[in-house]
Amino acid sequence: MMKYILNMIPYMIIGAVLYIIIRGIVFWVQRKSFQLKKELILFFFIVYCVGLASQTIIPKFEFGNVEFGIISNNFGFNINLIPFRVIQDTYETIFYRHYYDYFIINFLGNIIIFIPFGFFIPILFKKVNTFKEITIIGCILSVGKEIIQLLLYRSFDIDDLWLNTLGVCIGYLLCSSKTPASREDN
């Protein structure tokens, strides 16, 4: 799991720098003031999205002593259309192979990496304020990610759809339980 987090860092740094430069130019050209809280939320959302994309759809950075290149893994094409196969695979890897990384990376990782969407979406888009809406958006985001992965010759896994959507829902529930007036229409 740590290697994925470490791989996100260069992308997130580049995303953060580009965001600051672009937003700075926009505010300078438009000569308008900004709200620090709103900008910080948007900043962290963009940096999170760049980090997520770096692990799901952007080719990987390879760092050497001085140089780096971008590598696309076009030979690892894998499609799973069997729903809930991840449960069987997790069971087999834990109990027969005594290998826990699969559970942590594939099962928990697919949930955890989408939890921030559940926080950010209702904060950034005030009209998205019901559990049903956030679930639909979470599913759409997950389907979009999987389709892009498929088009880029990466993997497509039907189980990622429900695991990612579950992550968005968990993030929303955690976020909505902390707001002063938790949404009544959930």
Backbone as ProteinMPNN parsed JSONL, in Angstrom:
{"seq_chain_A": "MMKYILNMIPYMIIGAVLYIIIRGIVFWVQRKSFQLKKELILFFFIVYCVGLASQTIIPKFEFGNVEFGIISNNFGFNINLIPFRVIQDTYETIFYRHYYDYFIINFLGNIIIFIPFGFFIPILFKKVNTFKEITIIGCILSVGKEIIQLLLYRSFDIDDLWLNTLGVCIGYLLCSSKTPASREDN", "coords_chain_A": {"N_chain_A": [[0.83, -1.189, 0.0], [1.986, 1.188, 0.716], [3.734, 1.727, -1.386], [2.037, 2.605, -3.385], [1.037, 4.965, -2.322], [3.417, 6.43, -2.11], [4.014, 6.598, -4.831], [2.051, 8.328, -5.671], [2.823, 10.829, -4.789], [4.727, 12.457, -6.441], [3.022, 13.184, -8.581], [0.962, 14.5, -7.224], [2.336, 16.673, -6.162], [3.117, 18.014, -8.503], [0.542, 18.548, -9.499], [-0.394, 20.23, -7.425], [1.346, 22.443, -7.606], [0.788, 23.325, -10.244], [-1.935, 23.932, -9.921], [-1.832, 26.079, -8.069], [-0.397, 27.976, -9.574], [-2.097, 28.316, -11.847], [-4.562, 29.114, -10.633], [-3.648, 31.393, -9.351], [-2.994, 33.029, -11.549], [-5.556, 33.27, -12.699], [-6.953, 34.651, -10.642], [-5.413, 36.971, -10.579], [-5.72, 38.02, -13.192], [-8.513, 38.359, -13.305], [-8.833, 40.046, -11.236], [-10.043, 39.596, -8.772], [-11.074, 38.926, -5.427], [-10.429, 36.192, -3.162], [-11.877, 33.445, -1.357], [-10.399, 32.046, 1.333], [-10.991, 29.574, 2.647], [-12.691, 28.27, 0.793], [-10.954, 28.091, -1.413], [-8.924, 26.476, -0.349], [-10.308, 24.071, 0.074], [-11.006, 23.429, -2.582], [-8.412, 23.244, -3.642], [-7.333, 21.003, -2.202], [-9.121, 19.069, -3.126], [-8.559, 18.984, -5.899], [-5.854, 18.188, -5.828], [-6.174, 15.693, -4.59], [-7.713, 14.393, -6.615], [-5.832, 14.322, -8.687], [-3.921, 12.657, -7.496], [-5.457, 10.295, -7.245], [-5.993, 9.771, -9.969], [-3.4, 9.277, -10.769], [-2.915, 6.724, -9.869], [-4.783, 5.193, -11.077], [-5.411, 5.83, -13.793], [-3.421, 7.335, -15.128], [-0.315, 6.842, -16.782], [2.547, 5.376, -15.124], [5.162, 7.056, -13.264], [8.613, 6.505, -13.595], [11.339, 6.575, -11.635], [14.746, 7.312, -11.886], [18.261, 7.614, -11.226], [18.809, 10.245, -12.113], [17.024, 10.891, -14.087], [13.614, 10.601, -15.324], [11.013, 8.585, -16.689], [8.007, 7.956, -18.538], [5.884, 5.266, -18.263], [3.767, 3.017, -19.889], [1.605, 0.449, -19.141], [0.784, -1.758, -21.175], [0.499, -4.454, -21.403], [-0.692, -5.756, -19.342], [-3.407, -6.248, -19.425], [-6.574, -6.846, -18.14], [-9.728, -8.203, -17.492], [-12.531, -8.35, -15.431], [-15.67, -9.554, -15.212], [-17.296, -10.812, -13.478], [-19.465, -10.505, -10.919], [-18.75, -9.779, -7.495], [-16.541, -11.382, -7.339], [-14.226, -10.573, -6.146], [-14.568, -11.107, -3.472], [-14.381, -13.912, -3.25], [-11.772, -14.191, -4.297], [-10.331, -12.749, -2.371], [-10.808, -14.288, -0.08], [-9.544, -16.698, -0.844], [-6.859, -15.822, -1.182], [-6.187, -15.01, 1.385], [-6.765, -17.209, 3.163], [-5.752, -19.534, 1.915], [-3.334, -18.894, 0.689], [-2.178, -17.267, 2.491], [-1.752, -14.555, 2.158], [-2.023, -11.252, 2.604], [-1.924, -8.795, 1.412], [-3.433, -8.539, -0.939], [-6.075, -8.277, -0.03], [-5.827, -5.876, 1.402], [-4.891, -4.031, -0.543], [-6.523, -4.394, -2.919], [-9.234, -4.853, -2.071], [-9.818, -3.225, 0.336], [-8.383, -0.961, -0.492], [-9.714, -0.071, -2.848], [-12.064, 0.842, -1.742], [-11.236, 2.767, 0.175], [-9.797, 4.674, -1.359], [-11.768, 6.102, -2.655], [-13.263, 7.334, -0.712], [-12.711, 10.109, -0.074], [-14.14, 11.474, -2.141], [-16.751, 11.348, -1.214], [-16.617, 13.169, 0.861], [-15.81, 15.591, -0.406], [-17.573, 16.147, -2.643], [-20.294, 16.861, -1.695], [-19.58, 19.195, -0.338], [-18.394, 20.87, -2.242], [-20.345, 20.962, -4.205], [-23.202, 22.142, -3.564], [-25.837, 21.445, -4.174], [-25.895, 18.734, -4.333], [-26.995, 16.774, -2.084], [-28.134, 14.535, -0.956], [-28.247, 11.102, 0.1], [-28.914, 9.323, -1.934], [-28.304, 10.815, -4.271], [-25.52, 11.158, -3.978], [-24.716, 8.523, -4.065], [-25.392, 7.801, -6.691], [-23.72, 9.569, -8.118], [-21.248, 8.654, -7.184], [-21.24, 6.087, -8.303], [-21.266, 6.751, -11.032], [-18.786, 8.091, -11.248], [-17.078, 5.949, -10.67], [-17.693, 4.13, -12.743], [-16.862, 5.705, -14.9], [-14.083, 5.88, -14.358], [-13.367, 3.158, -14.623], [-14.028, 2.672, -17.318], [-12.251, 4.405, -18.611], [-9.861, 3.188, -17.799], [-10.149, 0.758, -19.145], [-10.088, 1.627, -21.825], [-7.47, 2.471, -21.9], [-6.053, 0.171, -21.896], [-5.715, -1.001, -19.406], [-6.765, -2.537, -16.374], [-10.149, -3.759, -16.011], [-12.625, -4.033, -13.703], [-15.507, -5.346, -12.498], [-16.144, -5.484, -9.82], [-14.794, -3.336, -8.732], [-16.515, -1.26, -9.225], [-18.673, -1.409, -7.332], [-17.191, -1.376, -4.979], [-15.763, 1.086, -5.09], [-17.966, 2.853, -5.195], [-19.121, 2.268, -2.734], [-17.11, 3.326, -1.111], [-17.391, 6.109, -1.675], [-19.938, 6.501, -0.597], [-19.47, 5.886, 2.124], [-17.68, 7.954, 2.77], [-19.413, 10.133, 2.404], [-21.353, 9.61, 4.392], [-19.757, 9.813, 6.688], [-18.998, 12.488, 6.473], [-21.5, 13.829, 6.437], [-22.461, 13.199, 8.934], [-21.02, 14.803, 10.543], [-21.762, 17.372, 10.047], [-23.502, 20.331, 11.141], [-26.367, 20.421, 10.85], [-27.424, 17.605, 10.059], [-28.22, 16.115, 6.987], [-31.643, 15.935, 6.283], [-33.044, 14.473, 4.409], [-31.95, 11.987, 3.887]], "CA_chain_A": [[0.0, 0.0, 0.0], [2.873, 2.341, 0.823], [4.314, 2.058, -2.697], [1.037, 3.369, -4.127], [1.023, 6.309, -1.736], [4.655, 7.095, -2.527], [3.929, 6.877, -6.262], [1.132, 9.454, -5.853], [3.413, 12.093, -4.339], [5.193, 13.357, -7.515], [1.868, 13.687, -9.318], [0.246, 15.445, -6.375], [3.157, 17.888, -6.077], [2.958, 18.698, -9.789], [-0.83, 19.057, -9.512], [-0.497, 21.343, -6.476], [2.057, 23.596, -8.172], [0.001, 23.809, -11.382], [-3.163, 24.54, -9.398], [-1.491, 27.38, -7.482], [-0.041, 28.882, -10.674], [-3.29, 28.611, -12.657], [-5.511, 29.903, -9.827], [-3.036, 32.711, -9.156], [-3.179, 33.785, -12.792], [-6.989, 33.572, -12.82], [-7.299, 35.713, -9.697], [-4.707, 38.182, -10.961], [-6.358, 38.54, -14.404], [-9.88, 38.782, -13.002], [-8.74, 41.025, -10.158], [-11.062, 39.345, -7.759], [-10.566, 38.357, -4.178], [-10.813, 34.796, -3.009], [-12.175, 32.98, -0.005], [-9.346, 31.086, 1.658], [-11.567, 28.258, 2.949], [-13.158, 27.687, -0.47], [-9.781, 27.767, -2.224], [-8.239, 25.326, 0.256], [-11.109, 22.874, -0.217], [-10.823, 23.138, -4.007], [-7.016, 22.832, -3.784], [-7.18, 19.623, -1.736], [-9.902, 18.216, -4.019], [-7.797, 18.82, -7.142], [-4.663, 17.388, -5.524], [-6.68, 14.328, -4.391], [-8.082, 13.835, -7.924], [-4.583, 14.032, -9.401], [-3.371, 11.462, -6.851], [-6.295, 9.159, -7.645], [-5.737, 9.503, -11.388], [-2.046, 8.73, -10.922], [-2.911, 5.3, -9.539], [-5.828, 4.465, -11.788], [-5.493, 6.038, -15.243], [-2.217, 7.951, -15.703], [0.854, 5.956, -16.756], [3.395, 5.537, -13.937], [6.502, 7.642, -13.317], [9.728, 5.657, -13.185], [12.429, 7.46, -11.24], [16.101, 6.78, -11.877], [19.169, 8.484, -10.477], [18.703, 11.634, -12.527], [15.949, 11.108, -15.032], [12.422, 9.785, -15.185], [10.275, 8.35, -17.911], [6.628, 7.541, -18.299], [5.716, 3.908, -18.762], [2.394, 2.546, -19.988], [1.562, -1.001, -19.011], [-0.209, -2.242, -22.126], [0.476, -5.91, -21.476], [-1.355, -6.298, -18.16], [-4.836, -6.094, -19.664], [-7.323, -7.827, -17.372], [-11.137, -7.841, -17.349], [-13.358, -9.206, -14.585], [-17.09, -9.23, -15.315], [-18.018, -11.663, -12.527], [-19.713, -9.728, -9.699], [-18.349, -10.274, -6.172], [-15.382, -12.272, -7.439], [-13.225, -10.065, -5.211], [-14.773, -11.766, -2.173], [-13.775, -15.237, -3.379], [-10.322, -14.016, -4.441], [-9.807, -12.323, -1.071], [-10.858, -15.469, 0.788], [-8.492, -17.629, -1.263], [-5.512, -15.294, -0.933], [-5.92, -14.948, 2.83], [-6.815, -18.494, 3.857], [-4.965, -20.58, 1.266], [-1.983, -18.42, 0.376], [-1.738, -16.44, 3.631], [-1.287, -13.314, 1.539], [-3.0, -10.254, 3.029], [-1.813, -7.579, 0.611], [-4.535, -8.48, -1.895], [-7.222, -7.723, 0.691], [-5.546, -4.482, 1.754], [-4.765, -3.192, -1.739], [-7.633, -4.481, -3.858], [-10.545, -4.718, -1.438], [-9.871, -1.994, 1.133], [-7.86, 0.151, -1.28], [-10.762, 0.432, -3.736], [-13.03, 1.577, -0.923], [-10.585, 3.915, 0.824], [-9.365, 5.709, -2.301], [-12.922, 6.889, -3.095], [-13.904, 7.993, 0.437], [-12.683, 11.579, -0.165], [-15.221, 11.996, -2.985], [-17.916, 11.51, -0.35], [-16.426, 14.418, 1.612], [-15.664, 16.776, -1.246], [-18.687, 16.436, -3.551], [-21.346, 17.679, -1.077], [-19.046, 20.498, 0.072], [-18.164, 21.676, -3.442], [-21.586, 21.052, -4.976], [-24.224, 22.226, -2.507], [-27.099, 20.824, -4.594], [-25.782, 17.291, -4.113], [-27.107, 16.706, -0.634], [-28.839, 13.346, -0.467], [-27.511, 9.844, -0.019], [-29.205, 8.778, -3.264], [-27.531, 11.571, -5.259], [-24.089, 10.871, -3.823], [-24.526, 7.145, -4.52], [-25.422, 7.832, -8.156], [-22.488, 10.225, -8.568], [-20.157, 7.719, -6.897], [-21.294, 5.025, -9.313], [-20.86, 7.353, -12.308], [-17.336, 8.299, -11.178], [-16.427, 4.645, -10.732], [-17.856, 3.63, -14.113], [-15.967, 6.513, -15.733], [-12.699, 5.436, -14.112], [-13.189, 1.82, -15.191], [-14.05, 2.777, -18.783], [-10.966, 4.993, -19.012], [-8.849, 2.136, -17.641], [-10.355, -0.2, -20.231], [-9.604, 2.254, -23.054], [-6.01, 2.601, -21.807], [-5.511, -1.186, -21.793], [-5.426, -1.388, -18.032], [-7.753, -3.532, -15.972], [-11.544, -3.397, -15.765], [-13.136, -4.984, -12.721], [-16.877, -5.026, -12.102], [-16.164, -5.313, -8.365], [-14.335, -1.983, -8.41], [-17.664, -0.354, -9.281], [-19.386, -1.341, -6.053], [-16.245, -1.011, -3.915], [-15.554, 2.534, -5.186], [-19.216, 3.512, -4.81], [-19.21, 2.109, -1.278], [-16.192, 4.311, -0.543], [-18.02, 7.429, -1.764], [-21.04, 6.514, 0.377], [-18.876, 5.954, 3.466], [-17.196, 9.327, 2.921], [-20.578, 11.008, 2.563], [-21.941, 9.383, 5.717], [-18.843, 10.393, 7.677], [-19.071, 13.943, 6.332], [-22.827, 14.333, 6.802], [-22.674, 13.024, 10.374], [-20.264, 15.848, 11.235], [-22.32, 18.69, 9.769], [-24.403, 20.74, 12.218], [-27.722, 19.94, 10.594], [-27.294, 16.477, 9.138], [-29.261, 16.198, 5.97], [-32.866, 15.242, 6.699], [-33.628, 13.654, 3.354], [-31.168, 10.784, 3.613]], "C_chain_A": [[0.876, 1.255, 0.0], [3.462, 2.724, -0.532], [3.333, 2.868, -3.538], [0.976, 4.809, -3.627], [2.263, 7.084, -2.17], [4.633, 7.451, -4.012], [3.018, 8.063, -6.551], [1.825, 10.805, -5.646], [3.924, 12.976, -5.477], [4.045, 13.971, -8.305], [1.143, 14.761, -8.516], [1.024, 16.754, -6.226], [3.019, 18.696, -7.365], [1.563, 19.308, -9.884], [-1.005, 20.268, -8.61], [0.156, 22.602, -7.042], [1.266, 24.185, -9.338], [-1.279, 24.495, -10.925], [-2.878, 25.943, -8.87], [-1.162, 28.395, -8.575], [-1.287, 29.297, -11.453], [-4.283, 29.465, -11.883], [-4.956, 31.302, -9.566], [-3.215, 33.598, -10.369], [-4.637, 34.201, -12.947], [-7.378, 34.717, -11.89], [-6.623, 37.033, -10.059], [-5.376, 38.833, -12.176], [-7.75, 39.087, -14.093], [-9.935, 39.834, -11.897], [-9.84, 40.83, -9.116], [-10.427, 38.717, -6.528], [-11.005, 36.901, -4.086], [-11.081, 34.491, -1.544], [-11.198, 31.854, 0.302], [-9.91, 29.687, 1.886], [-12.0, 27.543, 1.669], [-11.978, 27.255, -1.338], [-9.019, 26.566, -1.671], [-8.984, 24.027, -0.029], [-10.916, 22.467, -1.672], [-9.404, 22.643, -4.288], [-6.848, 21.365, -3.387], [-7.968, 18.646, -2.604], [-9.128, 17.943, -5.307], [-6.579, 17.936, -6.91], [-5.06, 15.926, -5.293], [-7.011, 13.676, -5.739], [-6.849, 13.481, -8.748], [-3.939, 12.771, -8.818], [-4.135, 10.209, -7.241], [-6.022, 8.781, -9.099], [-4.365, 8.871, -11.589], [-2.0, 7.233, -10.661], [-3.908, 4.497, -10.36], [-5.795, 4.64, -13.299], [-4.247, 6.639, -15.878], [-1.085, 6.926, -15.693], [1.792, 6.325, -15.611], [4.693, 6.272, -14.244], [7.488, 6.571, -12.904], [10.876, 6.591, -12.869], [13.748, 6.712, -11.271], [16.969, 7.7, -11.045], [18.958, 9.951, -10.824], [17.445, 11.877, -13.35], [14.714, 10.288, -14.673], [11.766, 9.648, -16.545], [8.854, 7.979, -17.554], [6.428, 6.21, -19.0], [4.232, 3.571, -18.793], [2.412, 1.03, -19.986], [0.469, -1.554, -19.919], [-0.291, -3.763, -22.192], [-0.246, -6.536, -20.29], [-2.864, -6.214, -18.235], [-5.615, -7.21, -18.983], [-8.756, -7.342, -17.209], [-11.816, -8.856, -16.439], [-14.796, -8.722, -14.673], [-17.938, -10.08, -14.372], [-18.208, -10.881, -11.227], [-19.306, -10.491, -8.435], [-17.22, -11.308, -6.224], [-14.297, -11.861, -6.445], [-13.359, -10.728, -3.843], [-14.135, -13.149, -2.19], [-12.256, -15.13, -3.475], [-9.675, -13.617, -3.12], [-9.749, -13.503, -0.112], [-9.709, -16.423, 0.454], [-7.094, -17.104, -0.947], [-5.186, -15.234, 0.555], [-5.8, -16.345, 3.429], [-5.982, -19.6, 3.217], [-3.522, -20.161, 1.017], [-1.371, -17.598, 1.51], [-1.115, -15.13, 3.155], [-2.35, -12.247, 1.787], [-2.971, -8.985, 2.181], [-2.961, -7.439, -0.387], [-5.757, -7.85, -1.246], [-7.014, -6.233, 0.959], [-5.565, -3.593, 0.513], [-6.031, -3.221, -2.585], [-8.978, -4.229, -3.193], [-10.644, -3.394, -0.686], [-9.411, -0.782, 0.326], [-8.903, 0.763, -2.198], [-11.848, 1.185, -2.981], [-12.402, 2.88, -0.434], [-10.267, 5.036, -0.161], [-10.531, 6.569, -2.807], [-13.645, 7.589, -1.945], [-13.84, 9.518, 0.33], [-13.738, 12.183, -1.092], [-16.479, 12.236, -2.152], [-17.842, 12.737, 0.529], [-16.567, 15.628, 0.697], [-16.91, 17.127, -2.058], [-19.787, 17.255, -2.876], [-20.863, 19.069, -0.641], [-18.895, 21.414, -1.142], [-19.434, 21.903, -4.257], [-22.757, 20.981, -4.004], [-25.534, 21.541, -2.888], [-27.079, 19.304, -4.458], [-25.81, 17.081, -2.604], [-27.944, 15.541, -0.122], [-27.964, 12.112, -0.682], [-27.702, 9.238, -1.409], [-28.366, 9.483, -4.331], [-26.046, 11.237, -5.179], [-23.78, 9.445, -4.278], [-24.485, 7.086, -6.046], [-24.138, 8.458, -8.702], [-21.283, 9.321, -8.329], [-20.085, 6.609, -7.927], [-20.829, 5.555, -10.677], [-19.347, 7.578, -12.342], [-16.583, 6.98, -11.325], [-16.517, 4.047, -12.134], [-16.929, 4.393, -15.059], [-14.519, 6.086, -15.598], [-12.442, 4.086, -14.772], [-13.182, 1.853, -16.717], [-12.74, 3.371, -19.293], [-9.854, 3.958, -18.886], [-8.945, 1.126, -18.779], [-9.805, 0.357, -21.547], [-8.084, 2.395, -23.079], [-5.319, 1.247, -21.635], [-5.024, -1.518, -20.391], [-6.514, -2.373, -17.638], [-9.143, -2.921, -15.842], [-12.098, -4.461, -14.841], [-14.503, -4.529, -12.247], [-16.972, -4.798, -10.591], [-15.669, -3.937, -7.937], [-15.503, -1.002, -8.399], [-18.362, -0.264, -7.932], [-18.455, -0.983, -4.904], [-15.984, 0.497, -3.915], [-16.798, 3.299, -4.741], [-19.434, 3.414, -3.309], [-18.298, 3.117, -0.582], [-16.778, 5.713, -0.552], [-19.135, 7.544, -0.723], [-20.524, 6.612, 1.81], [-18.367, 7.371, 3.73], [-18.328, 10.304, 3.148], [-21.19, 10.856, 3.95], [-21.06, 9.956, 6.821], [-18.929, 11.915, 7.664], [-20.413, 14.473, 6.822], [-23.105, 14.166, 8.287], [-21.951, 14.1, 11.171], [-20.809, 17.245, 10.966], [-23.341, 19.038, 10.839], [-25.828, 20.244, 12.027], [-27.603, 18.821, 9.578], [-28.49, 16.454, 8.214], [-30.451, 15.314, 6.323], [-33.359, 14.247, 5.669], [-32.789, 12.445, 2.994], [-32.015, 9.611, 3.922]], "O_chain_A": [[0.544, 2.255, -0.637], [3.669, 3.906, -0.805], [3.748, 3.723, -4.32], [0.877, 5.749, -4.415], [2.172, 8.251, -2.551], [5.17, 8.484, -4.412], [3.19, 8.737, -7.567], [1.448, 11.802, -6.261], [3.591, 14.16, -5.498], [4.092, 15.15, -8.658], [0.757, 15.799, -9.055], [0.423, 17.827, -6.17], [2.828, 19.911, -7.327], [1.415, 20.456, -10.303], [-1.683, 21.227, -8.98], [-0.411, 23.692, -6.967], [1.089, 25.401, -9.419], [-1.665, 25.525, -11.479], [-3.602, 26.887, -9.187], [-1.6, 29.544, -8.509], [-1.509, 30.484, -11.691], [-4.799, 30.445, -12.42], [-5.704, 32.28, -9.56], [-3.548, 34.777, -10.244], [-4.926, 35.348, -13.288], [-8.061, 35.651, -12.309], [-7.205, 38.099, -9.863], [-5.579, 40.047, -12.199], [-8.118, 40.16, -14.569], [-10.981, 40.439, -11.661], [-10.469, 41.783, -8.655], [-9.384, 38.067, -6.6], [-11.856, 36.447, -4.851], [-10.595, 35.165, -0.636], [-11.175, 30.834, -0.386], [-9.363, 28.712, 1.371], [-11.713, 26.36, 1.482], [-12.002, 26.176, -1.93], [-8.526, 25.735, -2.434], [-8.37, 23.006, -0.337], [-10.688, 21.294, -1.965], [-9.216, 21.724, -5.084], [-6.287, 20.575, -4.146], [-7.533, 17.511, -2.801], [-9.051, 16.799, -5.755], [-6.301, 17.037, -7.704], [-4.363, 15.019, -5.748], [-6.63, 12.53, -5.979], [-6.828, 12.456, -9.428], [-3.465, 11.915, -9.565], [-3.533, 9.176, -7.534], [-5.84, 7.605, -9.417], [-4.185, 8.031, -12.47], [-1.125, 6.544, -11.185], [-3.885, 3.267, -10.345], [-6.116, 3.702, -14.028], [-4.038, 6.461, -17.078], [-0.909, 6.213, -14.705], [1.819, 7.478, -15.18], [5.255, 6.137, -15.33], [7.232, 5.812, -11.969], [11.339, 7.322, -13.744], [13.854, 5.606, -10.741], [16.459, 8.483, -10.243], [18.929, 10.805, -9.938], [16.87, 12.964, -13.303], [14.769, 9.396, -13.826], [11.943, 10.485, -17.43], [8.542, 7.718, -16.392], [6.759, 6.05, -20.174], [3.52, 3.816, -17.819], [3.152, 0.407, -20.746], [-0.652, -1.791, -19.469], [-1.08, -4.301, -22.968], [-0.395, -7.757, -20.25], [-3.531, -6.119, -17.205], [-5.349, -8.388, -19.219], [-8.979, -6.193, -16.828], [-11.697, -10.065, -16.641], [-15.107, -7.606, -14.256], [-19.166, -10.067, -14.46], [-17.241, -10.619, -10.512], [-19.503, -11.702, -8.337], [-16.983, -12.023, -5.251], [-13.54, -12.702, -5.962], [-12.366, -10.891, -3.134], [-13.427, -13.519, -1.253], [-11.534, -15.881, -2.819], [-8.59, -14.095, -2.789], [-8.754, -13.693, 0.586], [-8.997, -16.894, 1.34], [-6.236, -17.862, -0.494], [-4.028, -15.39, 0.941], [-4.83, -16.634, 4.13], [-5.547, -20.517, 3.914], [-2.603, -20.973, 1.122], [-0.183, -17.277, 1.482], [-0.1, -14.67, 3.677], [-3.452, -12.328, 1.243], [-3.905, -8.186, 2.235], [-3.413, -6.325, -0.65], [-6.403, -6.987, -1.84], [-7.925, -5.428, 0.762], [-6.183, -2.529, 0.516], [-6.559, -2.165, -2.933], [-9.784, -3.458, -3.715], [-11.46, -2.54, -1.032], [-9.984, 0.301, 0.447], [-8.977, 1.985, -2.32], [-12.484, 2.078, -3.54], [-12.968, 3.959, -0.61], [-10.444, 6.212, 0.157], [-10.302, 7.658, -3.334], [-14.563, 8.37, -2.194], [-14.839, 10.176, 0.62], [-14.189, 13.302, -0.851], [-17.19, 13.218, -2.365], [-18.871, 13.296, 0.908], [-17.326, 16.557, 0.973], [-17.265, 18.302, -2.151], [-20.192, 18.273, -3.436], [-21.655, 20.01, -0.583], [-19.231, 22.596, -1.077], [-19.572, 22.928, -4.923], [-23.238, 19.899, -3.667], [-26.271, 21.099, -2.006], [-28.13, 18.663, -4.469], [-24.786, 17.194, -1.93], [-28.41, 15.56, 1.017], [-27.072, 12.094, -1.529], [-26.758, 8.703, -1.992], [-27.784, 8.828, -5.196], [-25.392, 11.055, -6.206], [-22.704, 9.185, -4.816], [-23.641, 6.401, -6.622], [-23.54, 7.933, -9.641], [-20.396, 9.231, -9.177], [-19.001, 6.233, -8.372], [-20.084, 4.879, -11.387], [-18.699, 7.29, -13.348], [-15.572, 6.909, -12.023], [-15.532, 3.519, -12.652], [-16.286, 3.793, -15.921], [-13.808, 5.945, -16.593], [-11.407, 3.895, -15.411], [-12.405, 1.133, -17.343], [-12.184, 2.9, -20.285], [-8.998, 3.858, -19.764], [-7.925, 0.69, -19.313], [-9.137, -0.356, -22.296], [-7.479, 2.435, -24.15], [-4.144, 1.184, -21.272], [-4.037, -2.233, -20.219], [-7.126, -2.986, -18.513], [-9.291, -1.724, -15.597], [-12.05, -5.651, -15.152], [-14.641, -3.454, -11.664], [-17.794, -4.002, -10.137], [-16.079, -3.427, -6.895], [-15.487, -0.024, -7.652], [-18.616, 0.834, -7.438], [-18.887, -0.345, -3.943], [-15.982, 1.122, -2.854], [-16.699, 4.277, -4.0], [-19.882, 4.374, -2.681], [-18.681, 3.699, 0.433], [-16.681, 6.434, 0.442], [-19.257, 8.567, -0.05], [-21.088, 7.346, 2.622], [-18.604, 7.923, 4.804], [-18.224, 11.202, 3.984], [-21.508, 11.847, 4.608], [-21.568, 10.525, 7.787], [-18.934, 12.553, 8.717], [-20.456, 15.466, 7.548], [-23.904, 14.914, 8.849], [-22.238, 14.29, 12.353], [-20.366, 18.208, 11.592], [-23.984, 18.145, 11.391], [-26.426, 19.703, 12.957], [-27.672, 19.061, 8.372], [-29.62, 16.736, 8.615], [-30.307, 14.127, 6.618], [-34.027, 13.274, 6.02], [-32.912, 11.926, 1.885], [-31.572, 8.472, 3.769]]}, "name": "protein", "num_of_chains": 1, "seq": "MMKYILNMIPYMIIGAVLYIIIRGIVFWVQRKSFQLKKELILFFFIVYCVGLASQTIIPKFEFGNVEFGIISNNFGFNINLIPFRVIQDTYETIFYRHYYDYFIINFLGNIIIFIPFGFFIPILFKKVNTFKEITIIGCILSVGKEIIQLLLYRSFDIDDLWLNTLGVCIGYLLCSSKTPASREDN"}
